[in-house]
C-alpha cells in the first residue's frame, strides 16, 4: 500500500491498495479506516481535491464498506468490518 501525507483539516494520510481496491484513510483524530471497493479513480480524485474532507463526505463516506483499523485518540487497533452507512 502506497501511503501519502496530505494537507487537510480532516485527513492526515491517504493510502491505496489497487490489488484489493482498498482505500486507507488516516484522520487527524488518530483514527485509521480502510474502505473497500473503491476504484483507483476515487483515490486519485481524493489526492487532488481542493477540500479532502468535503470529497470524503461527498464520495466516500456512507458509500463503501469499511473497517476501523485504529480507534480515534486511543490508538487501539480494531478489526470490525462495517457496512456502508454504519459510520
PDB file of N, CA, C and O in Angstrom:
ATOM      1  N   UNK A   1       0.853  -1.183   0.000  1.00  0.00           N
ATOM      2  CA  UNK A   1       0.000   0.000   0.000  1.00  0.00           C
ATOM      3  C   UNK A   1       0.891   1.236   0.000  1.00  0.00           C
ATOM      4  O   UNK A   1       1.806   1.374   0.811  1.00  0.00           O
ATOM      5  N   UNK A   2       0.589   2.123  -0.936  1.00  0.00           N
ATOM      6  CA  UNK A   2       1.316   3.380  -1.029  1.00  0.00           C
ATOM      7  C   UNK A   2       0.593   4.419  -0.177  1.00  0.00           C
ATOM      8  O   UNK A   2      -0.580   4.706  -0.417  1.00  0.00           O
ATOM      9  N   UNK A   3       1.283   4.988   0.819  1.00  0.00           N
ATOM     10  CA  UNK A   3       0.692   5.963   1.743  1.00  0.00           C
ATOM     11  C   UNK A   3       1.239   7.351   1.409  1.00  0.00           C
ATOM     12  O   UNK A   3       2.445   7.523   1.231  1.00  0.00           O
ATOM     13  N   UNK A   4       0.348   8.336   1.325  1.00  0.00           N
ATOM     14  CA  UNK A   4       0.722   9.705   1.008  1.00  0.00           C
ATOM     15  C   UNK A   4       0.227  10.639   2.108  1.00  0.00           C
ATOM     16  O   UNK A   4      -0.951  10.605   2.464  1.00  0.00           O
ATOM     17  N   UNK A   5       1.118  11.472   2.649  1.00  0.00           N
ATOM     18  CA  UNK A   5       0.705  12.511   3.593  1.00  0.00           C
ATOM     19  C   UNK A   5      -0.029  13.589   2.803  1.00  0.00           C
ATOM     20  O   UNK A   5       0.383  13.946   1.699  1.00  0.00           O
ATOM     21  N   UNK A   6      -1.119  14.106   3.374  1.00  0.00           N
ATOM     22  CA  UNK A   6      -1.913  15.122   2.683  1.00  0.00           C
ATOM     23  C   UNK A   6      -2.126  16.337   3.573  1.00  0.00           C
ATOM     24  O   UNK A   6      -2.098  16.243   4.800  1.00  0.00           O
ATOM     25  N   UNK A   7      -2.338  17.481   2.927  1.00  0.00           N
ATOM     26  CA  UNK A   7      -2.691  18.707   3.645  1.00  0.00           C
ATOM     27  C   UNK A   7      -4.208  18.781   3.709  1.00  0.00           C
ATOM     28  O   UNK A   7      -4.877  18.946   2.689  1.00  0.00           O
ATOM     29  N   UNK A   8      -4.740  18.660   4.914  1.00  0.00           N
ATOM     30  CA  UNK A   8      -6.188  18.641   5.096  1.00  0.00           C
ATOM     31  C   UNK A   8      -6.498  18.883   6.564  1.00  0.00           C
ATOM     32  O   UNK A   8      -5.739  18.478   7.444  1.00  0.00           O
ATOM     33  N   UNK A   9      -7.611  19.542   6.820  1.00  0.00           N
ATOM     34  CA  UNK A   9      -8.068  19.722   8.200  1.00  0.00           C
ATOM     35  C   UNK A   9      -8.665  18.430   8.739  1.00  0.00           C
ATOM     36  O   UNK A   9      -8.772  18.259   9.954  1.00  0.00           O
ATOM     37  N   UNK A  10      -9.056  17.514   7.847  1.00  0.00           N
ATOM     38  CA  UNK A  10      -9.718  16.272   8.238  1.00  0.00           C
ATOM     39  C   UNK A  10      -8.793  15.068   8.188  1.00  0.00           C
ATOM     40  O   UNK A  10      -8.752  14.274   9.127  1.00  0.00           O
ATOM     41  N   UNK A  11      -8.051  14.930   7.097  1.00  0.00           N
ATOM     42  CA  UNK A  11      -7.207  13.758   6.862  1.00  0.00           C
ATOM     43  C   UNK A  11      -5.732  14.081   7.065  1.00  0.00           C
ATOM     44  O   UNK A  11      -5.296  15.212   6.851  1.00  0.00           O
ATOM     45  N   UNK A  12      -4.971  13.069   7.481  1.00  0.00           N
ATOM     46  CA  UNK A  12      -3.518  13.238   7.600  1.00  0.00           C
ATOM     47  C   UNK A  12      -2.779  12.422   6.546  1.00  0.00           C
ATOM     48  O   UNK A  12      -1.762  12.870   6.016  1.00  0.00           O
ATOM     49  N   UNK A  13      -3.288  11.213   6.234  1.00  0.00           N
ATOM     50  CA  UNK A  13      -2.667  10.358   5.228  1.00  0.00           C
ATOM     51  C   UNK A  13      -3.736   9.636   4.419  1.00  0.00           C
ATOM     52  O   UNK A  13      -4.846   9.386   4.889  1.00  0.00           O
ATOM     53  N   UNK A  14      -3.357   9.310   3.176  1.00  0.00           N
ATOM     54  CA  UNK A  14      -4.225   8.572   2.267  1.00  0.00           C
ATOM     55  C   UNK A  14      -3.388   7.461   1.649  1.00  0.00           C
ATOM     56  O   UNK A  14      -2.281   7.699   1.165  1.00  0.00           O
ATOM     57  N   UNK A  15      -3.928   6.244   1.669  1.00  0.00           N
ATOM     58  CA  UNK A  15      -3.242   5.120   1.046  1.00  0.00           C
ATOM     59  C   UNK A  15      -4.195   4.358   0.159  1.00  0.00           C
ATOM     60  O   UNK A  15      -5.412   4.415   0.334  1.00  0.00           O
ATOM     61  N   UNK A  16      -3.621   3.631  -0.813  1.00  0.00           N
ATOM     62  CA  UNK A  16      -4.465   2.849  -1.712  1.00  0.00           C
ATOM     63  C   UNK A  16      -3.757   1.561  -2.089  1.00  0.00           C
ATOM     64  O   UNK A  16      -2.576   1.565  -2.434  1.00  0.00           O
ATOM     65  N   UNK A  17      -4.492   0.459  -2.021  1.00  0.00           N
ATOM     66  CA  UNK A  17      -4.018  -0.846  -2.459  1.00  0.00           C
ATOM     67  C   UNK A  17      -4.849  -1.232  -3.680  1.00  0.00           C
ATOM     68  O   UNK A  17      -5.996  -1.661  -3.548  1.00  0.00           O
ATOM     69  N   UNK A  18      -4.266  -1.078  -4.864  1.00  0.00           N
ATOM     70  CA  UNK A  18      -5.008  -1.307  -6.109  1.00  0.00           C
ATOM     71  C   UNK A  18      -5.459  -2.756  -6.250  1.00  0.00           C
ATOM     72  O   UNK A  18      -6.550  -3.016  -6.757  1.00  0.00           O
ATOM     73  N   UNK A  19      -4.636  -3.698  -5.809  1.00  0.00           N
ATOM     74  CA  UNK A  19      -4.981  -5.118  -5.924  1.00  0.00           C
ATOM     75  C   UNK A  19      -6.243  -5.459  -5.135  1.00  0.00           C
ATOM     76  O   UNK A  19      -7.029  -6.308  -5.558  1.00  0.00           O
ATOM     77  N   UNK A  20      -6.439  -4.808  -4.004  1.00  0.00           N
ATOM     78  CA  UNK A  20      -7.605  -5.073  -3.155  1.00  0.00           C
ATOM     79  C   UNK A  20      -8.707  -4.038  -3.323  1.00  0.00           C
ATOM     80  O   UNK A  20      -9.809  -4.226  -2.809  1.00  0.00           O
ATOM     81  N   UNK A  21      -8.431  -2.950  -4.034  1.00  0.00           N
ATOM     82  CA  UNK A  21      -9.404  -1.868  -4.137  1.00  0.00           C
ATOM     83  C   UNK A  21      -9.684  -1.264  -2.778  1.00  0.00           C
ATOM     84  O   UNK A  21     -10.813  -0.877  -2.475  1.00  0.00           O
ATOM     85  N   UNK A  22      -8.633  -1.185  -1.952  1.00  0.00           N
ATOM     86  CA  UNK A  22      -8.796  -0.705  -0.574  1.00  0.00           C
ATOM     87  C   UNK A  22      -8.178   0.687  -0.420  1.00  0.00           C
ATOM     88  O   UNK A  22      -7.011   0.906  -0.741  1.00  0.00           O
ATOM     89  N   UNK A  23      -8.971   1.594   0.068  1.00  0.00           N
ATOM     90  CA  UNK A  23      -8.558   2.960   0.328  1.00  0.00           C
ATOM     91  C   UNK A  23      -8.385   3.115   1.832  1.00  0.00           C
ATOM     92  O   UNK A  23      -9.338   2.915   2.585  1.00  0.00           O
ATOM     93  N   UNK A  24      -7.202   3.464   2.274  1.00  0.00           N
ATOM     94  CA  UNK A  24      -6.946   3.618   3.705  1.00  0.00           C
ATOM     95  C   UNK A  24      -6.780   5.094   4.021  1.00  0.00           C
ATOM     96  O   UNK A  24      -5.984   5.790   3.391  1.00  0.00           O
ATOM     97  N   UNK A  25      -7.540   5.565   5.002  1.00  0.00           N
ATOM     98  CA  UNK A  25      -7.521   6.976   5.373  1.00  0.00           C
ATOM     99  C   UNK A  25      -7.139   7.136   6.829  1.00  0.00           C
ATOM    100  O   UNK A  25      -7.731   6.515   7.711  1.00  0.00           O
ATOM    101  N   UNK A  26      -6.149   7.972   7.072  1.00  0.00           N
ATOM    102  CA  UNK A  26      -5.771   8.351   8.431  1.00  0.00           C
ATOM    103  C   UNK A  26      -6.340   9.727   8.712  1.00  0.00           C
ATOM    104  O   UNK A  26      -6.093  10.674   7.965  1.00  0.00           O
ATOM    105  N   UNK A  27      -7.093   9.836   9.778  1.00  0.00           N
ATOM    106  CA  UNK A  27      -7.751  11.094  10.137  1.00  0.00           C
ATOM    107  C   UNK A  27      -6.934  11.849  11.180  1.00  0.00           C
ATOM    108  O   UNK A  27      -6.152  11.249  11.918  1.00  0.00           O
ATOM    109  N   UNK A  28      -7.116  13.150  11.238  1.00  0.00           N
ATOM    110  CA  UNK A  28      -6.413  13.986  12.224  1.00  0.00           C
ATOM    111  C   UNK A  28      -6.737  13.554  13.655  1.00  0.00           C
ATOM    112  O   UNK A  28      -5.943  13.805  14.562  1.00  0.00           O
ATOM    113  N   UNK A  29      -7.866  12.923  13.869  1.00  0.00           N
ATOM    114  CA  UNK A  29      -8.260  12.446  15.202  1.00  0.00           C
ATOM    115  C   UNK A  29      -7.399  11.280  15.672  1.00  0.00           C
ATOM    116  O   UNK A  29      -7.401  10.936  16.854  1.00  0.00           O
ATOM    117  N   UNK A  30      -6.655  10.668  14.731  1.00  0.00           N
ATOM    118  CA  UNK A  30      -5.871   9.487  15.046  1.00  0.00           C
ATOM    119  C   UNK A  30      -6.511   8.207  14.549  1.00  0.00           C
ATOM    120  O   UNK A  30      -5.868   7.157  14.544  1.00  0.00           O
ATOM    121  N   UNK A  31      -7.775   8.274  14.129  1.00  0.00           N
ATOM    122  CA  UNK A  31      -8.471   7.099  13.601  1.00  0.00           C
ATOM    123  C   UNK A  31      -7.911   6.734  12.232  1.00  0.00           C
ATOM    124  O   UNK A  31      -7.523   7.602  11.450  1.00  0.00           O
ATOM    125  N   UNK A  32      -7.876   5.446  11.962  1.00  0.00           N
ATOM    126  CA  UNK A  32      -7.479   4.943  10.645  1.00  0.00           C
ATOM    127  C   UNK A  32      -8.560   3.979  10.183  1.00  0.00           C
ATOM    128  O   UNK A  32      -8.900   3.027  10.887  1.00  0.00           O
ATOM    129  N   UNK A  33      -9.099   4.234   8.991  1.00  0.00           N
ATOM    130  CA  UNK A  33     -10.144   3.408   8.399  1.00  0.00           C
ATOM    131  C   UNK A  33      -9.669   2.862   7.061  1.00  0.00           C
ATOM    132  O   UNK A  33      -8.906   3.520   6.353  1.00  0.00           O
ATOM    133  N   UNK A  34     -10.113   1.671   6.717  1.00  0.00           N
ATOM    134  CA  UNK A  34      -9.884   1.103   5.393  1.00  0.00           C
ATOM    135  C   UNK A  34     -11.245   0.900   4.743  1.00  0.00           C
ATOM    136  O   UNK A  34     -12.115   0.224   5.292  1.00  0.00           O
ATOM    137  N   UNK A  35     -11.417   1.497   3.560  1.00  0.00           N
ATOM    138  CA  UNK A  35     -12.652   1.415   2.792  1.00  0.00           C
ATOM    139  C   UNK A  35     -12.438   0.454   1.631  1.00  0.00           C
ATOM    140  O   UNK A  35     -11.414   0.523   0.951  1.00  0.00           O
ATOM    141  N   UNK A  36     -13.394  -0.441   1.397  1.00  0.00           N
ATOM    142  CA  UNK A  36     -13.265  -1.496   0.410  1.00  0.00           C
ATOM    143  C   UNK A  36     -14.128  -1.225  -0.816  1.00  0.00           C
ATOM    144  O   UNK A  36     -15.221  -0.670  -0.707  1.00  0.00           O
ATOM    145  N   UNK A  37     -13.621  -1.626  -1.997  1.00  0.00           N
ATOM    146  CA  UNK A  37     -14.372  -1.482  -3.238  1.00  0.00           C
ATOM    147  C   UNK A  37     -14.224  -0.130  -3.894  1.00  0.00           C
ATOM    148  O   UNK A  37     -14.993   0.202  -4.796  1.00  0.00           O
ATOM    149  N   UNK A  38     -13.258   0.660  -3.466  1.00  0.00           N
ATOM    150  CA  UNK A  38     -13.042   1.986  -4.047  1.00  0.00           C
ATOM    151  C   UNK A  38     -12.173   1.859  -5.299  1.00  0.00           C
ATOM    152  O   UNK A  38     -11.100   1.256  -5.253  1.00  0.00           O
ATOM    153  N   UNK A  39     -12.630   2.419  -6.404  1.00  0.00           N
ATOM    154  CA  UNK A  39     -11.864   2.399  -7.643  1.00  0.00           C
ATOM    155  C   UNK A  39     -10.640   3.297  -7.520  1.00  0.00           C
ATOM    156  O   UNK A  39     -10.606   4.217  -6.703  1.00  0.00           O
ATOM    157  N   UNK A  40      -9.645   3.017  -8.338  1.00  0.00           N
ATOM    158  CA  UNK A  40      -8.410   3.798  -8.317  1.00  0.00           C
ATOM    159  C   UNK A  40      -8.694   5.282  -8.579  1.00  0.00           C
ATOM    160  O   UNK A  40      -7.967   6.147  -8.091  1.00  0.00           O
ATOM    161  N   UNK A  41      -9.744   5.575  -9.342  1.00  0.00           N
ATOM    162  CA  UNK A  41     -10.107   6.965  -9.607  1.00  0.00           C
ATOM    163  C   UNK A  41     -10.520   7.722  -8.359  1.00  0.00           C
ATOM    164  O   UNK A  41     -10.257   8.919  -8.249  1.00  0.00           O
ATOM    165  N   UNK A  42     -11.162   7.045  -7.418  1.00  0.00           N
ATOM    166  CA  UNK A  42     -11.554   7.680  -6.151  1.00  0.00           C
ATOM    167  C   UNK A  42     -10.304   8.122  -5.407  1.00  0.00           C
ATOM    168  O   UNK A  42     -10.257   9.235  -4.882  1.00  0.00           O
ATOM    169  N   UNK A  43      -9.310   7.278  -5.359  1.00  0.00           N
ATOM    170  CA  UNK A  43      -8.036   7.616  -4.707  1.00  0.00           C
ATOM    171  C   UNK A  43      -7.392   8.815  -5.392  1.00  0.00           C
ATOM    172  O   UNK A  43      -6.981   9.765  -4.725  1.00  0.00           O
ATOM    173  N   UNK A  44      -7.302   8.777  -6.726  1.00  0.00           N
ATOM    174  CA  UNK A  44      -6.670   9.857  -7.484  1.00  0.00           C
ATOM    175  C   UNK A  44      -7.406  11.179  -7.287  1.00  0.00           C
ATOM    176  O   UNK A  44      -6.774  12.217  -7.092  1.00  0.00           O
ATOM    177  N   UNK A  45      -8.732  11.148  -7.338  1.00  0.00           N
ATOM    178  CA  UNK A  45      -9.520  12.367  -7.153  1.00  0.00           C
ATOM    179  C   UNK A  45      -9.385  12.919  -5.744  1.00  0.00           C
ATOM    180  O   UNK A  45      -9.338  14.135  -5.559  1.00  0.00           O
ATOM    181  N   UNK A  46      -9.321  12.043  -4.750  1.00  0.00           N
ATOM    182  CA  UNK A  46      -9.148  12.487  -3.371  1.00  0.00           C
ATOM    183  C   UNK A  46      -7.826  13.229  -3.213  1.00  0.00           C
ATOM    184  O   UNK A  46      -7.769  14.269  -2.557  1.00  0.00           O
ATOM    185  N   UNK A  47      -6.773  12.700  -3.807  1.00  0.00           N
ATOM    186  CA  UNK A  47      -5.456  13.326  -3.664  1.00  0.00           C
ATOM    187  C   UNK A  47      -5.396  14.734  -4.252  1.00  0.00           C
ATOM    188  O   UNK A  47      -4.639  15.571  -3.760  1.00  0.00           O
ATOM    189  N   UNK A  48      -6.176  15.008  -5.287  1.00  0.00           N
ATOM    190  CA  UNK A  48      -6.130  16.329  -5.925  1.00  0.00           C
ATOM    191  C   UNK A  48      -7.294  17.235  -5.521  1.00  0.00           C
ATOM    192  O   UNK A  48      -7.371  18.379  -5.971  1.00  0.00           O
ATOM    193  N   UNK A  49      -8.187  16.742  -4.688  1.00  0.00           N
ATOM    194  CA  UNK A  49      -9.348  17.539  -4.266  1.00  0.00           C
ATOM    195  C   UNK A  49      -8.899  18.774  -3.480  1.00  0.00           C
ATOM    196  O   UNK A  49      -8.012  18.700  -2.629  1.00  0.00           O
ATOM    197  N   UNK A  50      -9.527  19.899  -3.782  1.00  0.00           N
ATOM    198  CA  UNK A  50      -9.215  21.137  -3.063  1.00  0.00           C
ATOM    199  C   UNK A  50      -9.540  20.983  -1.577  1.00  0.00           C
ATOM    200  O   UNK A  50      -8.798  21.464  -0.721  1.00  0.00           O
ATOM    201  N   UNK A  51     -10.650  20.313  -1.277  1.00  0.00           N
ATOM    202  CA  UNK A  51     -11.030  20.018   0.102  1.00  0.00           C
ATOM    203  C   UNK A  51     -11.179  18.510   0.242  1.00  0.00           C
ATOM    204  O   UNK A  51     -12.166  17.930  -0.212  1.00  0.00           O
ATOM    205  N   UNK A  52     -10.206  17.886   0.865  1.00  0.00           N
ATOM    206  CA  UNK A  52     -10.239  16.436   1.025  1.00  0.00           C
ATOM    207  C   UNK A  52     -11.369  15.995   1.947  1.00  0.00           C
ATOM    208  O   UNK A  52     -11.966  14.940   1.732  1.00  0.00           O
ATOM    209  N   UNK A  53     -11.665  16.778   2.957  1.00  0.00           N
ATOM    210  CA  UNK A  53     -12.769  16.468   3.857  1.00  0.00           C
ATOM    211  C   UNK A  53     -14.110  16.504   3.144  1.00  0.00           C
ATOM    212  O   UNK A  53     -14.949  15.629   3.358  1.00  0.00           O
ATOM    213  N   UNK A  54     -14.320  17.508   2.298  1.00  0.00           N
ATOM    214  CA  UNK A  54     -15.567  17.603   1.530  1.00  0.00           C
ATOM    215  C   UNK A  54     -15.676  16.457   0.545  1.00  0.00           C
ATOM    216  O   UNK A  54     -16.755  15.890   0.370  1.00  0.00           O
ATOM    217  N   UNK A  55     -14.561  16.107  -0.109  1.00  0.00           N
ATOM    218  CA  UNK A  55     -14.573  14.990  -1.054  1.00  0.00           C
ATOM    219  C   UNK A  55     -14.906  13.691  -0.317  1.00  0.00           C
ATOM    220  O   UNK A  55     -15.712  12.889  -0.790  1.00  0.00           O
ATOM    221  N   UNK A  56     -14.281  13.492   0.843  1.00  0.00           N
ATOM    222  CA  UNK A  56     -14.571  12.303   1.641  1.00  0.00           C
ATOM    223  C   UNK A  56     -16.060  12.221   1.965  1.00  0.00           C
ATOM    224  O   UNK A  56     -16.678  11.174   1.773  1.00  0.00           O
ATOM    225  N   UNK A  57     -16.632  13.303   2.450  1.00  0.00           N
ATOM    226  CA  UNK A  57     -18.048  13.308   2.831  1.00  0.00           C
ATOM    227  C   UNK A  57     -18.976  13.093   1.639  1.00  0.00           C
ATOM    228  O   UNK A  57     -20.014  12.444   1.770  1.00  0.00           O
ATOM    229  N   UNK A  58     -18.616  13.623   0.498  1.00  0.00           N
ATOM    230  CA  UNK A  58     -19.465  13.551  -0.690  1.00  0.00           C
ATOM    231  C   UNK A  58     -19.343  12.217  -1.437  1.00  0.00           C
ATOM    232  O   UNK A  58     -20.340  11.713  -1.954  1.00  0.00           O
ATOM    233  N   UNK A  59     -18.133  11.637  -1.500  1.00  0.00           N
ATOM    234  CA  UNK A  59     -17.891  10.496  -2.382  1.00  0.00           C
ATOM    235  C   UNK A  59     -17.633   9.184  -1.642  1.00  0.00           C
ATOM    236  O   UNK A  59     -17.991   8.119  -2.144  1.00  0.00           O
ATOM    237  N   UNK A  60     -17.022   9.241  -0.468  1.00  0.00           N
ATOM    238  CA  UNK A  60     -16.568   8.022   0.206  1.00  0.00           C
ATOM    239  C   UNK A  60     -17.451   7.640   1.387  1.00  0.00           C
ATOM    240  O   UNK A  60     -17.919   6.505   1.478  1.00  0.00           O
ATOM    241  N   UNK A  61     -17.671   8.566   2.269  1.00  0.00           N
ATOM    242  CA  UNK A  61     -18.440   8.287   3.486  1.00  0.00           C
ATOM    243  C   UNK A  61     -19.828   7.755   3.147  1.00  0.00           C
ATOM    244  O   UNK A  61     -20.519   8.296   2.284  1.00  0.00           O
ATOM    245  N   UNK A  62     -20.219   6.707   3.826  1.00  0.00           N
ATOM    246  CA  UNK A  62     -21.526   6.049   3.678  1.00  0.00           C
ATOM    247  C   UNK A  62     -21.727   5.404   2.303  1.00  0.00           C
ATOM    248  O   UNK A  62     -22.857   5.091   1.927  1.00  0.00           O
ATOM    249  N   UNK A  63     -20.641   5.204   1.556  1.00  0.00           N
ATOM    250  CA  UNK A  63     -20.774   4.588   0.234  1.00  0.00           C
ATOM    251  C   UNK A  63     -19.997   3.285   0.084  1.00  0.00           C
ATOM    252  O   UNK A  63     -20.257   2.514  -0.840  1.00  0.00           O
ATOM    253  N   UNK A  64     -19.055   3.034   0.974  1.00  0.00           N
ATOM    254  CA  UNK A  64     -18.226   1.832   0.886  1.00  0.00           C
ATOM    255  C   UNK A  64     -18.197   1.119   2.229  1.00  0.00           C
ATOM    256  O   UNK A  64     -18.205   1.764   3.278  1.00  0.00           O
ATOM    257  N   UNK A  65     -18.161  -0.216   2.203  1.00  0.00           N
ATOM    258  CA  UNK A  65     -17.938  -0.932   3.462  1.00  0.00           C
ATOM    259  C   UNK A  65     -16.550  -0.570   3.975  1.00  0.00           C
ATOM    260  O   UNK A  65     -15.636  -0.303   3.195  1.00  0.00           O
ATOM    261  N   UNK A  66     -16.407  -0.564   5.298  1.00  0.00           N
ATOM    262  CA  UNK A  66     -15.120  -0.157   5.858  1.00  0.00           C
ATOM    263  C   UNK A  66     -14.786  -0.939   7.110  1.00  0.00           C
ATOM    264  O   UNK A  66     -15.626  -1.617   7.701  1.00  0.00           O
ATOM    265  N   UNK A  67     -13.539  -0.818   7.487  1.00  0.00           N
ATOM    266  CA  UNK A  67     -13.064  -1.412   8.733  1.00  0.00           C
ATOM    267  C   UNK A  67     -12.297  -0.336   9.480  1.00  0.00           C
ATOM    268  O   UNK A  67     -11.437   0.338   8.912  1.00  0.00           O
ATOM    269  N   UNK A  68     -12.613  -0.181  10.751  1.00  0.00           N
ATOM    270  CA  UNK A  68     -11.861   0.710  11.625  1.00  0.00           C
ATOM    271  C   UNK A  68     -10.602  -0.033  12.044  1.00  0.00           C
ATOM    272  O   UNK A  68     -10.682  -1.066  12.710  1.00  0.00           O
ATOM    273  N   UNK A  69      -9.443   0.482  11.661  1.00  0.00           N
ATOM    274  CA  UNK A  69      -8.180  -0.170  11.998  1.00  0.00           C
ATOM    275  C   UNK A  69      -7.594   0.338  13.301  1.00  0.00           C
ATOM    276  O   UNK A  69      -7.049  -0.435  14.090  1.00  0.00           O
ATOM    277  N   UNK A  70      -7.708   1.650  13.527  1.00  0.00           N
ATOM    278  CA  UNK A  70      -7.189   2.263  14.755  1.00  0.00           C
ATOM    279  C   UNK A  70      -8.251   3.215  15.275  1.00  0.00           C
ATOM    280  O   UNK A  70      -8.719   4.095  14.554  1.00  0.00           O
ATOM    281  N   UNK A  71      -8.628   3.030  16.536  1.00  0.00           N
ATOM    282  CA  UNK A  71      -9.644   3.886  17.140  1.00  0.00           C
ATOM    283  C   UNK A  71      -9.101   5.293  17.348  1.00  0.00           C
ATOM    284  O   UNK A  71      -7.918   5.463  17.642  1.00  0.00           O
ATOM    285  N   UNK A  72      -9.963   6.310  17.198  1.00  0.00           N
ATOM    286  CA  UNK A  72      -9.526   7.692  17.388  1.00  0.00           C
ATOM    287  C   UNK A  72      -9.025   7.938  18.801  1.00  0.00           C
ATOM    288  O   UNK A  72      -9.574   7.424  19.776  1.00  0.00           O
ATOM    289  N   UNK A  73      -7.977   8.729  18.884  1.00  0.00           N
ATOM    290  CA  UNK A  73      -7.387   9.219  20.139  1.00  0.00           C
ATOM    291  C   UNK A  73      -6.802   8.130  21.033  1.00  0.00           C
ATOM    292  O   UNK A  73      -5.902   8.426  21.820  1.00  0.00           O
ATOM    293  N   UNK A  74      -7.269   6.889  20.950  1.00  0.00           N
ATOM    294  CA  UNK A  74      -6.730   5.854  21.827  1.00  0.00           C
ATOM    295  C   UNK A  74      -5.569   5.125  21.187  1.00  0.00           C
ATOM    296  O   UNK A  74      -4.696   4.603  21.880  1.00  0.00           O
ATOM    297  N   UNK A  75      -5.559   5.087  19.852  1.00  0.00           N
ATOM    298  CA  UNK A  75      -4.523   4.366  19.141  1.00  0.00           C
ATOM    299  C   UNK A  75      -4.695   2.858  19.185  1.00  0.00           C
ATOM    300  O   UNK A  75      -3.831   2.124  18.705  1.00  0.00           O
ATOM    301  N   UNK A  76      -5.806   2.378  19.759  1.00  0.00           N
ATOM    302  CA  UNK A  76      -6.039   0.935  19.852  1.00  0.00           C
ATOM    303  C   UNK A  76      -6.507   0.388  18.517  1.00  0.00           C
ATOM    304  O   UNK A  76      -7.295   1.022  17.814  1.00  0.00           O
ATOM    305  N   UNK A  77      -6.019  -0.788  18.176  1.00  0.00           N
ATOM    306  CA  UNK A  77      -6.385  -1.433  16.911  1.00  0.00           C
ATOM    307  C   UNK A  77      -7.727  -2.134  17.046  1.00  0.00           C
ATOM    308  O   UNK A  77      -8.083  -2.649  18.106  1.00  0.00           O
ATOM    309  N   UNK A  78      -8.465  -2.135  15.925  1.00  0.00           N
ATOM    310  CA  UNK A  78      -9.780  -2.749  15.871  1.00  0.00           C
ATOM    311  C   UNK A  78      -9.913  -3.419  14.514  1.00  0.00           C
ATOM    312  O   UNK A  78      -9.303  -2.947  13.554  1.00  0.00           O
ATOM    313  N   UNK A  79     -10.674  -4.487  14.389  1.00  0.00           N
ATOM    314  CA  UNK A  79     -10.782  -5.175  13.123  1.00  0.00           C
ATOM    315  C   UNK A  79     -12.193  -5.388  12.630  1.00  0.00           C
ATOM    316  O   UNK A  79     -12.386  -6.156  11.687  1.00  0.00           O
ATOM    317  N   UNK A  80     -13.185  -4.752  13.214  1.00  0.00           N
ATOM    318  CA  UNK A  80     -14.579  -4.989  12.836  1.00  0.00           C
ATOM    319  C   UNK A  80     -14.886  -4.385  11.470  1.00  0.00           C
ATOM    320  O   UNK A  80     -14.580  -3.220  11.215  1.00  0.00           O
ATOM    321  N   UNK A  81     -15.489  -5.179  10.599  1.00  0.00           N
ATOM    322  CA  UNK A  81     -15.902  -4.707   9.284  1.00  0.00           C
ATOM    323  C   UNK A  81     -17.309  -4.147   9.393  1.00  0.00           C
ATOM    324  O   UNK A  81     -18.203  -4.790   9.943  1.00  0.00           O
ATOM    325  N   UNK A  82     -17.500  -2.944   8.865  1.00  0.00           N
ATOM    326  CA  UNK A  82     -18.823  -2.304   8.901  1.00  0.00           C
ATOM    327  C   UNK A  82     -19.340  -2.171   7.480  1.00  0.00           C
ATOM    328  O   UNK A  82     -18.563  -2.087   6.529  1.00  0.00           O
ATOM    329  N   UNK A  83     -20.658  -2.153   7.344  1.00  0.00           N
ATOM    330  CA  UNK A  83     -21.246  -1.941   6.031  1.00  0.00           C
ATOM    331  C   UNK A  83     -21.386  -0.450   5.779  1.00  0.00           C
ATOM    332  O   UNK A  83     -21.164   0.366   6.673  1.00  0.00           O
ATOM    333  N   UNK A  84     -21.755  -0.103   4.554  1.00  0.00           N
ATOM    334  CA  UNK A  84     -21.921   1.300   4.209  1.00  0.00           C
ATOM    335  C   UNK A  84     -22.904   1.962   5.155  1.00  0.00           C
ATOM    336  O   UNK A  84     -23.888   1.350   5.570  1.00  0.00           O
ATOM    337  N   UNK A  85     -22.639   3.202   5.489  1.00  0.00           N
ATOM    338  CA  UNK A  85     -23.565   3.956   6.305  1.00  0.00           C
ATOM    339  C   UNK A  85     -23.521   3.673   7.784  1.00  0.00           C
ATOM    340  O   UNK A  85     -24.281   4.271   8.545  1.00  0.00           O
ATOM    341  N   UNK A  86     -22.652   2.774   8.217  1.00  0.00           N
ATOM    342  CA  UNK A  86     -22.620   2.411   9.632  1.00  0.00           C
ATOM    343  C   UNK A  86     -21.751   3.346  10.438  1.00  0.00           C
ATOM    344  O   UNK A  86     -21.732   3.261  11.666  1.00  0.00           O
ATOM    345  N   UNK A  87     -21.031   4.236   9.782  1.00  0.00           N
ATOM    346  CA  UNK A  87     -20.120   5.128  10.493  1.00  0.00           C
ATOM    347  C   UNK A  87     -20.854   6.244  11.161  1.00  0.00           C
ATOM    348  O   UNK A  87     -20.236   7.091  11.807  1.00  0.00           O
TER     349      UNK A  87
END
